[in-house]
Amino acid sequence: MKNQSVASPISGRVGALLGILLLALSLRAAVVSVSPLLSRIESDVEFTEFTTGLLAMLAPIAFAVFGLLTPRLIKAFGLEKTLMISLALAVIGQVARVFMPEVYSFLALSIITLAGYGMGNVVLPPLVKKYFPDRIGMVTSGYVTMLAAGTWMAPQFSVPLANLSDWKVSIGSWAALSGIVLVPWLVQLVADRGTQRPDNPVHPSGIAQPIAKINPWKSKVAWGLAIFLAGNSAQTYVYFTWLPPYLQDRGLDELAAGNMLALFAILGLPVSLLVPLWVPRLKHPIIAVLVFTACWISGHLGIYLSPTQNTALWICLAGLGQGTFAIALLMMNLRSRTTYGSGVLSGFAQGLGYAGAAVVPMLFGVVQKATDSWGAAFSMLGGCVVVMLIGAIIINPPRTIEDDSPGTEELGKLERID
C-alpha cells in the first residue's frame, strides 16, 4: 500500500514544519509543570489528598474527552481553525489559573488548559498528513521527539523559574510557548493564500480520494489503535505516578528515586527519533512492537525483582519500551489515507486510549494498598502488556480506517494493484 507521494522540497512549508514542532514541544508543559511546584502552590491554594489526586487524573481524562470531540471540530472548522481554538484555550487557561484563589477554580482553569492541549494532541497527526504526506516518517520523528523534549523540559525548568520569581510566574510562563506556536502558522497561512492544500490528497493513480463518512466505532483499525495506545500509555502513567514512591519504599533515597524517573523520561527522546524512520520500512510493524515490548517486560521484571541492584539498567530498558508510544502516533497516519481519516483515527484512538490509561495508575495504588503487596500491583503491568499486544496484532495488517467505511472499495482495489 502506498501512503506517501514522491518527496517534494520543504520550501514553502517551513512555517508548517516549525508550527508542528513547536506545538509538539508545548503540549506537555501544563501537564508536568505543576507537580514539582505543588508544595509552593499549596501555600496559596489549599490542596487536599483528594484534590491532588483529582489534579493527577485531569490530564488523561481531558485528553480522552477532547480526543473524541476534536474530529467533529476539525470537520466543522478545518484543521487550522481547530488548532487556533486549541491554542487559545491553552493560553487562557494557563494564564488565568494562576490568579484563582481556591482549589476548585484552579482545577476548572486547568481543565480548560488541558482541553486545549487535548485538541492539540489530535490535530498533530492530520497536520502532518496534510502538509507533509511525502515526509510522514521524518516529520513524525521530529514532532514525537519534541513531545519527549517538552515532557522533560517543563519539570526541569519549573523550579528554577519559580526560584527566580514565584510559582505563578513559573507555571504561567509556559503559556508564552503556546502563544509562539501561532507565529509560524500565521506565516504559513499567509504564504498559502494562493496554494491549494486539500484535506483529501490525490491518490498516486490520479484518482481523487473521496471523503466518506467514517464511523470509528465500527472500525477494527480504530479499535486496535485505541487498545494499543491504552496498554502503552497505562504503563507510562504508572511509572510517572508510582516509580519514585516504589523505589523509596524499596530503599532508594528521594534524590536517587527522582533521578531514575528523570532517566525514564529522557529515554523517550532516542526512541522518538528512531521509530518513525524505521517502522515505515517494515512490512510488519508488529516486529518493532515486539522489540520494544521485550524492553518493557525486562524493565518491569528487573525493577520488581531487583529494585536496588542495577536499577539504572532496568529503568533504561523500561524507558526504551516507550518506543511503542511513538509507534502509536505514527500509525495514526500509516493506517489512514486522508487527512480527515487521520483526524478521526487520532481522536478516537487518543480519546479511548487515554480514558483506559487514566484508570490504571489509580487501580495500581488501590491494589497495592488493599493487598499490601507490590507484586499484585506489578501484575497489572503484565495485563497492560497483553492489552497492548492485542492492539498491535489488530493494527499490523496494512489496512486503513477508510477501508472500514462505505465508498472507498474501488480505491482500495487500486492501492492493492499498486
Secondary structure as GFF3:
##gff-version 3
##sequence-region A 1 418
A	DSSP	alpha_helix	14	26	.	.	.	ID=ss1
A	DSSP	alpha_helix	29	32	.	.	.	ID=ss2
A	DSSP	three_ten_helix	35	37	.	.	.	ID=ss3
A	DSSP	alpha_helix	38	41	.	.	.	ID=ss4
A	DSSP	alpha_helix	49	77	.	.	.	ID=ss5
A	DSSP	alpha_helix	79	97	.	.	.	ID=ss6
A	DSSP	alpha_helix	103	131	.	.	.	ID=ss7
A	DSSP	alpha_helix	136	164	.	.	.	ID=ss8
A	DSSP	alpha_helix	167	191	.	.	.	ID=ss9
A	DSSP	three_ten_helix	216	218	.	.	.	ID=ss10
A	DSSP	alpha_helix	220	249	.	.	.	ID=ss11
A	DSSP	alpha_helix	254	266	.	.	.	ID=ss12
A	DSSP	alpha_helix	268	278	.	.	.	ID=ss13
A	DSSP	three_ten_helix	279	281	.	.	.	ID=ss14
A	DSSP	alpha_helix	286	305	.	.	.	ID=ss15
A	DSSP	alpha_helix	311	320	.	.	.	ID=ss16
A	DSSP	alpha_helix	323	334	.	.	.	ID=ss17
A	DSSP	alpha_helix	339	371	.	.	.	ID=ss18
A	DSSP	alpha_helix	374	395	.	.	.	ID=ss19
A	DSSP	three_ten_helix	401	404	.	.	.	ID=ss20
A	DSSP	alpha_helix	409	417	.	.	.	ID=ss21
###
